[in-house]
Amino acid sequence: MGFAMDARNAVEALAAHLAESENRAGKVIRQPPMGELIESLELERLIAQGGLTGAAFGTFLERYLAAATRLHHPGYMAHQVAVPHPMGAVGSLIDGTLNNAMAIYEMGPAASAIEFVLVNWMLAKVGWTPQPLPPAEGASGGGVLTHGGSLANLTALMAARARIDPEAWQDGVSRDLVVLAPEACHYSIARALGIMGLGRRALRAAPADADERLRPDRLPEALGRLRDEGCRVLAVVANGCCTAAGLYDPLREAGAFCRENGLWLHVDAAHGASALLSERLRPRLDGLELADSMIWDAHKMLRTPTVCAAVLVRERADLDRAFRQEASYLFHDKDQPGFDFIQRTVECTKAALGLRLFMVLAAEGEAALARYIEGRADFARQAAERIRRQPGFEVAVEPESNIVCFRAPGSDEHQLDLRRRLLERGRHYLTTTAFRGRRWLRITAMNPGTDLDDIERLLAELGESPCPDA
Ligand SMILES: *Cc1c(COP(=O)(O)O)cnc(C)c1O
């Protein structure tokens, strides 16, 4: 009995499960009724009696894996959640074991050093100045890892608010503040405004083109109208890339406009920032360095287990003021041997999120990860080309990242019905999305093993459920 034995057994069972999934054995998704699972996993008995070790643990794990969604199965083309690299998973195990809640240096010096280096690595990728060590006063970029992109967006908008309305922290928010963002922005932006007390009404639709991309050429007009209403723009938000179709907003033009007008530009690059690793793909984010803040989810395209997100700012003092009125590098006592991230984040107890990303990077190297990201973008374009050749099928837009939106012949309702049937069969798992006022089937190519034969099999399976009215 004991940790080593249970952990060894778990790792062996997981390795077998991954190998099986990668070979397309088992179903990518299986959704038994929850009541059935509560019974079969014996959850209530185990909570009451304990004893989850040895053979009992083996039985439990087998049943748990049978009802787990298999992200490592190449039929997984659904959500923007990484198919984690095994070394990242080992990072999660180490962190779960040590529990170095490293928002303060003394609770995890090694984990803090990793976060410091990763934040600087990301800042350099964006084109911002890494933070010096020891943390001297003076200008540089800054950042922190958070439990997810939604929290990272909230943090960035808090930093923007501290700049335009420094009294808000103490006195509460002004009612004239608004955020200008394309309607295609992620719902976490609206949620952040709700949390911040600005209200969802403070989210104003930025001008966009027919593919829902921000139109910087029409920002002057939008800004003029808001100023006439007596509003102050807390931030302009741009997507890099947007969630629905994976399209990138024109960041250089948006950045130039914001600089000229003294506006904060926040780029939500939760999904798309990983393209910065690739010389070939990074032009999609051209102009990102003109922004004031951005977010980047490693648990999307960097093969990192959930969750590990970064919020980065061009001027670190902006982030240091997000949750207080005084810039907090002053707060740092010169004797301290390391850096406390706690003043930059909503969180108090914070996991060593950097470890899981670091271990993926350190196992694969940047160049191999860049090839993975390029490979998935290439695959998305090839899949789109193949789907376009299927009679009656339609592709929404040429993919710019690893996302493909397409429709089978039939109504919006039929697309939802097709997805329902795919999930019931459990060989392919995809999502749907609303884009340009219609419902689309949506492939997100996260799994490194998904290939064009999977697309052939998917199309064949979709062909088994023709549209009733076609
Ligand atoms: C995924 C995503 C988010 C939300 O990030 P979480 O890590 O899921 O909280 C925000 N914005 C965009 C553009 C995204 O793709």
The ligand as a Gaussian input file, in Angstrom:
#p B3LYP/6-31G(d) Opt

LIG

0 1
 C      -10.605000      30.077000     -24.293000
 C      -10.718000      31.533000     -24.432000
 C      -10.963000      32.333000     -23.314000
 C      -11.242000      31.753000     -21.933000
 O      -10.114000      31.156000     -21.385000
 P      -10.291000      30.041000     -20.239000
 O       -8.889000      29.610000     -20.013000
 O      -11.153000      28.982000     -20.840000
 O      -10.912000      30.681000     -19.060000
 C      -11.022000      33.696000     -23.488000
 N      -10.850000      34.235000     -24.706000
 C      -10.610000      33.508000     -25.806000
 C      -10.425000      34.191000     -27.125000
 C      -10.538000      32.126000     -25.711000
 O      -10.288000      31.400000     -26.812000

